[in-house]
Amino acid sequence: MSLLNDRPLLISGTFLNQLEILSDIHSQHEIEGSEGIAALSRTLKSQQDKTSGHDIVNGTAIIGISGFLSQRMDIFTLLFGGTAIETVADNFKAALDDPAVKSILLNIDSPGGAVDGTSGLSDLIYQSRGRKPIIAVANSIALSAAYWIASAADRVYVSSTTSQAGSIGVVARHTDLSGAEAMAGVKTTEIVAGKYKRITSQYEPLSTDGKQTLQGMVDYIYGLFVSSVARNRGISSDGVLKNMADGRIFIGQQAVNSGLVDGIRSLDQILAEPISISKPTPPALVGVATTKGETPMTTESPKPSTTAPVDATSKHELPADYMVRLAEREAAIARGENPEPLSFGQTETAAEAKAELPADYMIKLAEKAAALIGGNQ
């Protein structure tokens, strides 16, 4: 029996085909007997121990995420290699609590994997933003479930011009063994209670109800995937559907242009100096060098035009004092004055600063700043 049968997966098609072949081989050589099970248990424990913990380079904890992703160390990770999502979560939380760790780097080389655990890990990473800078790098692939996880980081990169990201989608595969059984002179009959119990049995052709059931599962998970990426990347669900979520794999600059990632940066480039994104460069200053000691996180191509407008969450995206100074500066410009430029390392004049963003965006920022100054949320 295939380990993949009727199991929704977040994985690229090419790797799914490879897993199907390996799964079929495994089904012909089942592990049997108490000794085989005990040996399997010891091997799984050993594999889990090997993937626990994190390395620290220049104050950055490096957490590896590679191969097939399963919720926990199981037969999949043993047979096919891979990473247990629960282990990644434990390593991530340990890095958050480690005083020697100043930032976290998710080093990802995975085609995706199981649905179970993926959403929870993505939520954990997203909800941890602000505690320590979190960077994810597709080195060299972050596909499907792996991208779902990566998208939750503060910044996402591909490590080279040929690294891959995306493959946003869900797949479930049904295998009908009834014909093969008939040729072998075998007939399997399943006795069930409940209309949908074994609705997708592999011992008979997939029924209309069975196909609809699988499609409903796949569509539901896909909706969760799209919504989570939209939240993580700060764009609308429509933007994700239009630019990212048709199942395609994006390579290098394609991933940047689509908004899946923030740029192309190797691990060496990222680790060359301490990572700091606790005070992100304001949108008006994209492309301008950051203050000394900070990694310039916003010098890459900007995100697509689907970026959500300024709203009540903006006070978390820009430092409060920046909003205050922007409001004061806008008021001075409106009075015909020429105020000092904001001190983020740039030397533009007031007129140039005002022209860097569309007028209505500046107005919205100023209005939001005025509301913050007045104590309104």
Buried (B, 14 or more C-beta within 10 A) or exposed (E): EBBBBBBBBBBBBEBBEBBBEBBBEBEEEEEEEEEEEEEBEEEBEEBBEEBEEBEBEEBBBBBBBBBBBBBBBBBBBBBBEBBBBBBBBBBBEBBBEBEEBBBBBBBBBBBBBBBBBBBEBBBBBBEBBEEBBBBBBBBBBBBBBBBBBBBBBBBBBBBBEEBBBBBBBBBBBBBBBBEEBEEEEEEEEEEEEEEEEBBBBBBBEBEEEBEEBBEEBBEEBBEBBBEBBBBBBBBBBEBBBBBBBEBBBBBBBBBBEBBBBBBBBBBEBBBEBBBBBBBBBBBBBBEBBBEEEBBBBBBBBEBBEBBEEBEEEBBEEBEEEBBBBBBBBBBBBEEEEEBEBBEBBBEBEBEEBBEBBEEEBBEBBBEBBBBBEEEEE
